[in-house]
Amino acid sequence: QVHLVESGGRLVQAGDSLRLSCAASGRTFSNYVMGWFRQAPGKAREAVAAVSRSGGIKNYGESVKGRFTISRDNAMNTVYLQMNNLKPEDTAVYYCAASGSVISVTSARWATFSEYDYWGQGTQVTVSS
């Protein structure tokens, strides 16, 4: 059982930076691949980023590659999403999720929703133009 709570979302201007955090309960945080997803009104849920259990391997959706960075601190049971050069199209509810089944974040399955066992309730990021 893993409980995830996102924080850090707020209203920002285009071009600004923002860091989201996701705090996880329990003592088995390092057993999970951690991912960030987002969903905007009228759009499908989109895989944003994922990080391996040890934190050494990362993958990103094409729309955020080069702008966003995912990281994790297993000692603090926390995963982060650093978002730079934010654009209005980044406006969405951002969710963190934990996967016990994804073997490698370099595989295509990292972005598959059904591979993630636990989800947070989301944090709203709004980027004004």
DSSP file (Angstrom, degrees, kcal/mol; ACC not computed):
  #  RESIDUE AA STRUCTURE BP1 BP2  ACC     N-H-->O    O-->H-N    N-H-->O    O-->H-N    TCO  KAPPA ALPHA  PHI   PSI    X-CA   Y-CA   Z-CA
    1    1 A Q              0   0    0      0, 0.0     2,-0.4     0, 0.0   117,-0.1   0.000 360.0 360.0 360.0 122.5    0.0    0.0    0.0
    2    2 A V        -     0   0    0    115,-0.1     2,-0.5    24,-0.1   117,-0.2  -0.992 360.0-160.1-127.8 129.1    1.4    3.3   -1.1
    3    3 A H        -     0   0    0     -2,-0.4    22,-1.9   115,-0.1     2,-0.4  -0.944  11.9-163.6-109.9 127.0   -0.2    6.7   -0.6
    4    4 A L  E     -A   24   0A   0     -2,-0.5   117,-0.5   115,-0.4     2,-0.4  -0.915   8.6-174.7-116.7 134.9    1.0    9.5   -2.9
    5    5 A V  E     -A   23   0A   0     18,-2.1    18,-2.6    -2,-0.4     2,-0.2  -0.969  10.2-156.0-132.5 116.6    0.5   13.2   -2.3
    6    6 A E  E     +A   22   0A   0     -2,-0.4     2,-0.3    16,-0.2    16,-0.2  -0.564  18.0 168.9 -86.9 153.5    1.5   15.8   -4.9
    7    7 A S  E     +A   21   0A   0     14,-2.3    14,-2.6    -2,-0.2   116,-0.1  -0.974  40.6  65.4-154.0 164.8    2.3   19.4   -4.1
    8    8 A G        +     0   0    0      1,-0.3    11,-0.2    -2,-0.3     2,-0.1   0.217  58.3 136.3 107.9 -13.1    3.8   22.5   -5.7
    9    9 A G        +     0   0    0     12,-0.1    -1,-0.3    85,-0.1     2,-0.3  -0.417  23.4 136.3 -70.1 142.4    1.3   23.2   -8.4
   10   10 A R        -     0   0    0    113,-0.1   116,-1.9    -2,-0.1     2,-0.5  -0.952  57.1 -67.0-165.6 179.8    0.3   26.9   -8.9
   11   11 A L  E     +d  126   0B   0     -2,-0.3     2,-0.3   114,-0.2   116,-0.2  -0.727  57.1 165.1 -83.7 127.7   -0.3   29.6  -11.4
   12   12 A V  E     -d  127   0B   0    114,-2.9   116,-3.0    -2,-0.5     2,-0.2  -0.876  34.9-104.2-135.7 168.7    2.8   30.8  -13.2
   13   13 A Q  E >   -d  128   0B   0     -2,-0.3     3,-2.3   114,-0.2    73,-0.2  -0.631  48.2 -86.6 -91.5 152.7    3.8   32.8  -16.2
   14   14 A A  T 3  S+     0   0    0    114,-1.8    73,-0.2     1,-0.3    -1,-0.1  -0.336 117.9  28.6 -55.0 136.2    5.0   31.4  -19.5
   15   15 A G  T 3  S+     0   0    0     71,-3.2    70,-0.6     1,-0.3    -1,-0.3   0.223  95.7 121.6  92.5 -13.2    8.7   30.9  -19.3
   16   16 A D    <   -     0   0    0     -3,-2.3    70,-2.5    70,-0.2    -1,-0.3  -0.208  56.7-126.6 -75.8 170.7    8.7   30.4  -15.5
   17   17 A S        +     0   0    0     67,-0.2     2,-0.3    68,-0.2    67,-0.2  -0.861  24.7 178.7-117.1 154.8   10.0   27.4  -13.7
   18   18 A L  E     - B   0  83A   0     65,-2.6    65,-3.2    -2,-0.3     2,-0.5  -0.985  17.3-146.6-154.7 142.7    8.3   25.3  -11.1
   19   19 A R  E     - B   0  82A   0     -2,-0.3     2,-0.3    63,-0.2    63,-0.2  -0.967  12.6-160.5-117.6 123.8    9.1   22.2   -9.1
   20   20 A L  E     - B   0  81A   0     61,-2.6    61,-2.2    -2,-0.5     2,-0.3  -0.731   6.5-157.9 -95.6 149.0    6.5   19.6   -8.1
   21   21 A S  E     -AB   7  80A   0    -14,-2.6   -14,-2.3    -2,-0.3     2,-0.4  -0.936   8.2-163.6-125.0 150.4    6.9   17.2   -5.3
   22   22 A C  E     -AB   6  79A   0     57,-2.0    57,-2.1    -2,-0.3     2,-0.4  -0.949   9.7-159.4-134.8 114.1    5.3   13.8   -4.6
   23   23 A A  E     -AB   5  78A   0    -18,-2.6   -18,-2.1    -2,-0.4     2,-0.4  -0.801   8.6-159.3 -97.1 132.4    5.6   12.4   -1.1
   24   24 A A  E     -A    4   0A   0     53,-3.0   -20,-0.2    -2,-0.4     2,-0.1  -0.877   7.7-137.6-114.0 142.2    5.0    8.7   -0.7
   25   25 A S        +     0   0    0    -22,-1.9     3,-0.2    -2,-0.4     2,-0.0  -0.428  59.8  41.3 -85.8 167.8    4.1    6.8    2.4
   26   26 A G  S    S-     0   0    0      1,-0.2     3,-0.2    -2,-0.1    -2,-0.1  -0.118  84.2 -89.0  90.1 176.5    5.6    3.5    3.5
   27   27 A R  S    S+     0   0    0      1,-0.1     3,-0.2     2,-0.1    -1,-0.2   0.293 108.1  71.5-109.4   6.1    9.1    2.0    3.6
   28   28 A T    >   +     0   0    0     -3,-0.2     3,-1.9     1,-0.2     4,-0.2   0.033  53.4 122.3-113.1  25.1    9.1    0.4    0.2
   29   29 A F  G >  S+     0   0    0      1,-0.3     3,-1.7    -3,-0.2    -1,-0.2   0.870  70.8  59.3 -55.3 -40.8    9.4    3.5   -2.0
   30   30 A S  G 3  S+     0   0    0      1,-0.3    -1,-0.3    -3,-0.2    -2,-0.1   0.576  91.5  70.4 -70.5  -7.6   12.5    2.3   -3.6
   31   31 A N  G <  S+     0   0    0     -3,-1.9     2,-0.4     2,-0.1    -1,-0.3   0.546  91.9  75.5 -80.5  -7.3   10.7   -0.8   -4.9
   32   32 A Y  S <  S-     0   0    0     -3,-1.7     2,-0.4    -4,-0.2    68,-0.2  -0.876  74.8-132.8-116.2 135.5    8.7    1.3   -7.4
   33   33 A V  E     -E   99   0C   0     66,-2.5    66,-3.1    -2,-0.4     2,-0.4  -0.671  35.7-143.9 -67.4 135.5    9.4    3.0  -10.6
   34   34 A M  E     -EF  98  51C   0     17,-1.8    17,-2.6    -2,-0.4     2,-0.3  -0.896  20.8-178.2-112.7 137.8    8.0    6.5  -10.2
   35   35 A G  E     -EF  97  50C   0     62,-2.7    62,-2.4    -2,-0.4     2,-0.4  -0.910  21.0-142.3-131.8 158.6    6.2    8.4  -12.9
   36   36 A W  E     +EF  96  49C   0     13,-3.0    12,-2.8    -2,-0.3    13,-1.7  -0.980  23.2 176.1-116.9 134.4    4.6   11.7  -13.6
   37   37 A F  E     -EF  95  47C   0     58,-3.0    58,-3.1    -2,-0.4     2,-0.3  -0.881   8.7-160.6-127.8 162.0    1.5   12.0  -15.8
   38   38 A R  E     -EF  94  46C   0      8,-2.3     8,-3.2    -2,-0.3     2,-0.4  -0.987   6.5-165.5-143.8 156.2   -0.7   15.0  -16.7
   39   39 A Q  E     -E   93   0C   0     54,-1.9    54,-2.4    -2,-0.3     6,-0.1  -0.961   4.7-169.1-145.1 125.3   -4.1   15.6  -18.0
   40   40 A A    >   -     0   0    0      4,-0.4     3,-2.2    -2,-0.4    52,-0.1  -0.765  44.0 -80.6-106.2 155.4   -5.6   18.8  -19.4
   41   41 A P  T 3  S+     0   0    0      0, 0.0     3,-0.1     0, 0.0    -1,-0.1  -0.320 118.1  11.6 -55.8 131.7   -9.2   19.4  -20.2
   42   42 A G  T 3  S+     0   0    0      1,-0.3     2,-0.3    -3,-0.0    -3,-0.0   0.487 112.6  98.4  79.2   3.2  -10.1   17.9  -23.5
   43   43 A K  S <  S-     0   0    0     -3,-2.2    -1,-0.3     3,-0.0     2,-0.1  -0.869  74.9-108.5-122.6 156.3   -6.9   16.0  -23.8
   44   44 A A        -     0   0    0     -2,-0.3    -4,-0.4     1,-0.1     2,-0.1  -0.396  49.6 -85.6 -74.1 156.7   -5.9   12.4  -23.0
   45   45 A R        -     0   0    0     -6,-0.1     2,-0.4    -2,-0.1    -6,-0.2  -0.444  51.5-153.6 -63.8 136.5   -3.7   11.6  -20.1
   46   46 A E  E     -F   38   0C   0     -8,-3.2    -8,-2.3    -2,-0.1     2,-0.4  -0.939  14.4-125.5-123.4 133.1   -0.1   12.0  -21.1
   47   47 A A  E     +F   37   0C   0     -2,-0.4   -10,-0.2   -10,-0.2     3,-0.1  -0.633  29.8 175.5 -74.2 129.4    3.0   10.4  -19.7
   48   48 A V  E     -     0   0C   0    -12,-2.8    13,-2.6    -2,-0.4     2,-0.3   0.848  53.7 -27.8-102.5 -50.8    5.5   13.1  -18.7
   49   49 A A  E     -FG  36  60C   0    -13,-1.7   -13,-3.0    11,-0.3    -1,-0.4  -0.987  46.7-160.6-164.9 158.4    8.4   11.4  -17.1
   50   50 A A  E     -FG  35  59C   0      9,-2.1     9,-2.0    -2,-0.3     2,-0.4  -0.988   5.9-157.3-146.8 153.0    9.6    8.3  -15.2
   51   51 A V  E     -FG  34  58C   0    -17,-2.6   -17,-1.8    -2,-0.3     7,-0.2  -0.990  24.2-112.8-134.2 141.2   12.6    7.5  -13.0
   52   52 A S    >   -     0   0    0      5,-2.8     3,-0.7    -2,-0.4   -18,-0.1  -0.090  37.7 -97.8 -67.3 169.2   14.1    4.1  -12.2
   53   53 A R  T 3  S+     0   0    0      1,-0.3   -21,-0.2   -22,-0.1    -1,-0.1   0.835 125.6  40.8 -59.8 -35.8   14.0    2.6   -8.7
   54   54 A S  T 3  S-     0   0    0    -23,-0.1    -1,-0.3    20,-0.0    20,-0.1   0.588 111.3-119.1 -88.5 -11.4   17.5    3.8   -7.9
   55   55 A G  S <  S+     0   0    0     -3,-0.7    17,-0.1     2,-0.2    -2,-0.1   0.434  85.4 107.7  90.7  -0.4   17.1    7.2   -9.6
   56   56 A G        +     0   0    0      1,-0.1     2,-0.4    -5,-0.1    -3,-0.0   0.658  68.9  54.4 -89.2 -15.8   19.8    6.6  -12.2
   57   57 A I        +     0   0    0      2,-0.0    -5,-2.8     0, 0.0     2,-0.3  -0.962  63.9 178.3-124.0 136.7   17.7    6.2  -15.3
   58   58 A K  E     -G   51   0C   0     -2,-0.4     2,-0.3    -7,-0.2    -7,-0.2  -0.934  10.8-169.3-136.2 155.7   15.1    8.5  -16.6
   59   59 A N  E     -G   50   0C   0     -9,-2.0    -9,-2.1    -2,-0.3     2,-0.3  -0.983   8.6-163.5-144.0 155.1   12.7    8.9  -19.5
   60   60 A Y  E     -G   49   0C   0     -2,-0.3   -11,-0.3   -11,-0.2     2,-0.1  -0.967  25.6-107.1-140.5 149.9   10.5   11.7  -20.8
   61   61 A G    >>  -     0   0    0    -13,-2.6     3,-1.4    -2,-0.3     4,-1.2  -0.470  38.7-115.4 -69.1 151.5    7.6   12.3  -23.0
   62   62 A E  T 34 S+     0   0    0      1,-0.3     3,-0.2     2,-0.2    -1,-0.1   0.820 111.3  61.5 -61.3 -32.5    8.5   14.1  -26.2
   63   63 A S  T 34 S+     0   0    0      1,-0.2    -1,-0.3     3,-0.0   -15,-0.1   0.693 115.7  30.8 -70.6 -17.4    6.6   17.2  -25.4
   64   64 A V  T X> S+     0   0    0     -3,-1.4     3,-2.4   -16,-0.2     4,-2.1   0.461  84.0 128.5-118.0  -5.2    8.6   17.9  -22.2
   65   65 A K  T 3< S+     0   0    0     -4,-1.2     4,-0.1     1,-0.3   -16,-0.0  -0.295  79.7  17.2 -59.2 131.1   12.0   16.5  -23.2
   66   66 A G  T 34 S+     0   0    0      2,-0.4    -1,-0.3     1,-0.0     3,-0.1   0.201 124.9  58.8  91.4 -15.5   14.7   19.1  -22.6
   67   67 A R  T <4 S+     0   0    0     -3,-2.4    17,-1.8     1,-0.1     2,-0.3   0.705  97.6  54.6-112.4 -33.4   12.5   21.2  -20.3
   68   68 A F  E  <  -C   83   0A   0     -4,-2.1    -2,-0.4    15,-0.2     2,-0.4  -0.773  58.6-165.3-108.7 150.1   11.5   18.9  -17.5
   69   69 A T  E     -C   82   0A   0     13,-2.5    13,-3.2    -2,-0.3     2,-0.4  -0.991   5.4-156.8-135.0 126.9   13.7   16.8  -15.1
   70   70 A I  E     +C   81   0A   0     -2,-0.4     2,-0.3    11,-0.2    11,-0.2  -0.798  21.6 161.3 -99.6 145.0   12.5   14.0  -12.9
   71   71 A S  E     -C   80   0A   0      9,-1.7     9,-3.1    -2,-0.4     2,-0.3  -0.960  19.2-151.1-152.0 167.3   14.4   13.0   -9.8
   72   72 A R  E     -C   79   0A   0     -2,-0.3     2,-0.5     7,-0.3     7,-0.2  -0.993  12.0-155.1-145.5 153.0   13.9   11.1   -6.6
   73   73 A D  E >>> -C   78   0A   0      5,-3.1     5,-1.9    -2,-0.3     3,-0.9  -0.901  10.9-173.2-125.8  98.0   15.1   11.0   -3.1
   74   74 A N  G >45S+     0   0    0     -2,-0.5     3,-0.6     1,-0.3   -44,-0.2   0.805  83.6  60.3 -67.0 -28.8   14.5    7.5   -1.7
   75   75 A A  G 345S+     0   0    0      1,-0.2    -1,-0.3    -3,-0.1   -46,-0.0   0.805 114.4  36.7 -65.9 -27.7   15.6    8.5    1.8
   76   76 A M  G <45S-     0   0    0     -3,-0.9    -1,-0.2     2,-0.2    -2,-0.2   0.359 106.2-125.8-103.9   3.1   12.8   11.0    1.8
   77   77 A N  T <<5 +     0   0    0     -3,-0.6   -53,-3.0    -4,-0.5     2,-0.4   0.910  67.7 130.4  52.8  46.0   10.3    8.9   -0.1
   78   78 A T  E   < -BC  23  73A   0     -5,-1.9    -5,-3.1   -55,-0.2     2,-0.4  -0.985  44.2-164.0-136.4 139.4    9.9   11.8   -2.5
   79   79 A V  E     -BC  22  72A   0    -57,-2.1   -57,-2.0    -2,-0.4     2,-0.3  -0.949  16.7-158.2-118.5 144.9    9.9   12.2   -6.3
   80   80 A Y  E     -BC  21  71A   0     -9,-3.1    -9,-1.7    -2,-0.4     2,-0.4  -0.841  14.7-158.0-122.2 155.2   10.3   15.6   -8.0
   81   81 A L  E     -BC  20  70A   0    -61,-2.2   -61,-2.6    -2,-0.3     2,-0.6  -0.907  11.1-161.4-132.0 107.3    9.5   17.1  -11.3
   82   82 A Q  E     -BC  19  69A   0    -13,-3.2   -13,-2.5    -2,-0.4     2,-0.5  -0.791  10.8-166.1 -87.7 121.9   11.5   20.2  -12.2
   83   83 A M  E     -BC  18  68A   0    -65,-3.2   -65,-2.6    -2,-0.6     2,-0.3  -0.946   7.8-179.0-116.3 119.1    9.7   22.1  -14.9
   84   84 A N        +     0   0    0    -17,-1.8   -67,-0.2    -2,-0.5   -68,-0.1  -0.801  61.5  16.5-115.4 158.1   11.5   24.8  -16.8
   85   85 A N  S    S-     0   0    0    -70,-0.6    -1,-0.2    -2,-0.3   -68,-0.2   0.921  84.5-156.0  48.8  53.4   10.5   27.2  -19.6
   86   86 A L        -     0   0    0    -70,-2.5   -71,-3.2    -3,-0.2   -70,-0.2  -0.276   8.5-159.0 -64.4 144.8    6.8   26.4  -18.9
   87   87 A K    >   -     0   0    0    -73,-0.2     3,-2.4   -72,-0.1     4,-0.3  -0.850  31.6-109.6-121.0 155.8    4.4   26.9  -21.7
   88   88 A P  G >  S+     0   0    0      0, 0.0     3,-1.9     0, 0.0    39,-0.3   0.844 117.5  63.1 -54.1 -33.6    0.6   27.4  -21.7
   89   89 A E  G 3  S+     0   0    0      1,-0.3   -49,-0.0   -49,-0.0    -3,-0.0   0.577  89.1  69.8 -70.7  -7.4    0.2   24.0  -23.1
   90   90 A D  G <  S+     0   0    0     -3,-2.4    -1,-0.3    37,-0.0     2,-0.2   0.552  70.1 120.1 -80.7  -8.6    1.8   22.6  -20.0
   91   91 A T    <   +     0   0    0     -3,-1.9     2,-0.3    -4,-0.3    35,-0.2  -0.394  41.9 107.3 -59.9 123.9   -1.4   23.6  -18.1
   92   92 A A  E    S- H   0 125C   0     33,-1.9    33,-2.6    -2,-0.2     2,-0.6  -0.970  75.8 -80.4-177.5 169.5   -2.8   20.4  -16.6
   93   93 A V  E     -EH  39 124C   0    -54,-2.4   -54,-1.9    -2,-0.3     2,-0.5  -0.860  48.1-146.9 -86.8 127.0   -3.4   18.4  -13.5
   94   94 A Y  E     -EH  38 123C   0     29,-2.8    29,-1.8    -2,-0.6     2,-0.4  -0.852  15.4-170.2-103.3 129.4   -0.1   16.6  -12.7
   95   95 A Y  E     -E   37   0C   0    -58,-3.1   -58,-3.0    -2,-0.5     2,-0.3  -0.917  12.3-148.7-117.2 140.0   -0.2   13.2  -11.1
   96   96 A C  E     -E   36   0C   0     -2,-0.4    24,-2.3   -60,-0.2     2,-0.3  -0.817  21.2-174.4-100.9 154.5    2.5   11.1   -9.7
   97   97 A A  E     -EI  35 119C   0    -62,-2.4   -62,-2.7    -2,-0.3     2,-0.4  -0.982  18.0-138.9-148.6 153.8    2.3    7.3   -9.9
   98   98 A A  E     -EI  34 118C   0     20,-2.1    19,-2.2    -2,-0.3    20,-1.6  -0.960  14.4-164.8-121.0 132.5    4.1    4.3   -8.6
   99   99 A S  E     +E   33   0C   0    -66,-3.1   -66,-2.5    -2,-0.4    17,-0.2  -0.967  18.5 177.8-120.4 127.3    4.8    1.1  -10.6
  100  100 A G  S    S+     0   0    0     -2,-0.5    -1,-0.1    15,-0.4    16,-0.1   0.478  85.4  51.2 -95.6  -5.8    5.9   -2.2   -9.3
  101  101 A S  S    S+     0   0    0     14,-0.8     2,-0.4   -68,-0.1    15,-0.1   0.700  76.9  99.8-107.6 -25.3    5.7   -3.9  -12.7
  102  102 A V        -     0   0    0     13,-0.4   -69,-0.2     1,-0.2     3,-0.1  -0.509  50.1-170.2 -65.4 122.9    7.7   -1.6  -15.0
  103  103 A I        +     0   0    0     -2,-0.4     2,-0.4     1,-0.3    -1,-0.2   0.890  68.9  12.4 -83.0 -42.4   11.1   -3.3  -15.3
  104  104 A S    >   -     0   0    0      1,-0.1     3,-1.3   -52,-0.1    -1,-0.3  -0.999  57.2-144.5-139.9 135.8   12.9   -0.5  -17.1
  105  105 A V  T 3  S+     0   0    0     -2,-0.4     5,-0.1     1,-0.3    -1,-0.1   0.581 101.6  67.1 -74.5  -7.5   12.0    3.1  -17.7
  106  106 A T  T 3  S+     0   0    0    -47,-0.1    -1,-0.3     4,-0.0     2,-0.1   0.580  86.2  87.7 -85.1 -10.4   13.8    2.8  -21.0
  107  107 A S  S X  S-     0   0    0     -3,-1.3     3,-1.5     1,-0.1     4,-0.2  -0.471  91.8-113.3 -83.3 160.6   11.1    0.4  -22.2
  108  108 A A  G >  S+     0   0    0      1,-0.3     3,-1.3    -2,-0.1    -1,-0.1   0.739 108.4  74.1 -65.1 -22.2    7.9    1.5  -23.9
  109  109 A R  G >  S+     0   0    0      1,-0.3     3,-1.6     2,-0.2    -1,-0.3   0.599  71.7  84.5 -70.3 -10.1    5.9    0.3  -20.9
  110  110 A W  G <  S+     0   0    0     -3,-1.5    -1,-0.3     1,-0.3    -2,-0.1   0.814  93.5  46.2 -61.9 -27.3    7.0    3.2  -18.7
  111  111 A A  G <  S+     0   0    0     -3,-1.3     2,-0.6    -4,-0.2    -1,-0.3   0.290  84.9 112.1 -98.2   9.0    4.3    5.3  -20.2
  112  112 A T    X   -     0   0    0     -3,-1.6     3,-1.7     1,-0.2     4,-0.3  -0.749  58.2-151.0 -89.3 118.9    1.5    2.7  -19.9
  113  113 A F  G >  S+     0   0    0     -2,-0.6     3,-1.9     1,-0.3    -1,-0.2   0.863  92.4  60.5 -57.5 -40.2   -1.1    3.7  -17.4
  114  114 A S  G 3  S+     0   0    0      1,-0.3    -1,-0.3    -3,-0.1    -2,-0.0   0.641  92.7  67.7 -67.8 -13.1   -2.1    0.2  -16.4
  115  115 A E  G <  S+     0   0    0     -3,-1.7   -14,-0.8    -6,-0.2     2,-0.5   0.598  84.7  86.0 -79.3 -10.8    1.5   -0.5  -15.3
  116  116 A Y    <   -     0   0    0     -3,-1.9   -17,-0.3    -4,-0.3     3,-0.1  -0.813  55.3-171.9-100.8 128.7    1.1    1.9  -12.4
  117  117 A D        +     0   0    0    -19,-2.2     2,-0.4    -2,-0.5   -18,-0.2   0.766  68.0  37.1 -89.8 -29.6   -0.4    0.6   -9.2
  118  118 A Y  E     -I   98   0C   0    -20,-1.6   -20,-2.1  -117,-0.1     2,-0.4  -0.969  62.0-172.0-132.9 142.8   -0.8    3.7   -7.1
  119  119 A W  E     -I   97   0C   0     -2,-0.4  -115,-0.4   -22,-0.2   -22,-0.2  -0.978  16.7-133.8-134.0 144.0   -1.8    7.3   -8.0
  120  120 A G        -     0   0    0    -24,-2.3  -115,-0.2    -2,-0.4     3,-0.1  -0.314  32.0-108.9 -81.8 176.8   -1.9   10.6   -6.3
  121  121 A Q        -     0   0    0   -117,-0.5  -116,-0.1     1,-0.2   -26,-0.1   0.585  61.6-116.9 -86.5 -11.3   -4.8   13.0   -6.4
  122  122 A G        -     0   0    0    -26,-0.1     2,-0.4   -29,-0.1   -27,-0.2   0.034  13.8-119.5  98.9 156.4   -3.0   15.5   -8.6
  123  123 A T  E     -H   94   0C   0    -29,-1.8   -29,-2.8  -116,-0.1     2,-0.4  -0.999  28.0-120.5-135.9 135.2   -1.8   19.1   -8.3
  124  124 A Q  E     -H   93   0C   0     -2,-0.4     2,-0.5   -31,-0.2   -31,-0.2  -0.594  23.8-172.1 -83.0 127.8   -2.9   21.8  -10.7
  125  125 A V  E     -H   92   0C   0    -33,-2.6   -33,-1.9    -2,-0.4     2,-0.5  -0.985   4.7-175.2-115.7 123.9   -0.4   23.7  -12.8
  126  126 A T  E     -d   11   0B   0   -116,-1.9  -114,-2.9    -2,-0.5     2,-0.6  -0.983   6.4-166.9-123.6 125.1   -1.6   26.7  -14.7
  127  127 A V  E     -d   12   0B   0     -2,-0.5  -114,-0.2   -39,-0.3     2,-0.2  -0.945  12.0-152.2-114.4 115.0    0.7   28.6  -17.1
  128  128 A S  E      d   13   0B   0   -116,-3.0  -114,-1.8    -2,-0.6    -2,-0.0  -0.539 360.0 360.0 -86.5 152.4   -0.6   31.9  -18.2
  129  129 A S              0   0    0     -2,-0.2    -1,-0.1  -116,-0.2  -116,-0.1   0.393 360.0 360.0-101.3 360.0    0.3   33.5  -21.5
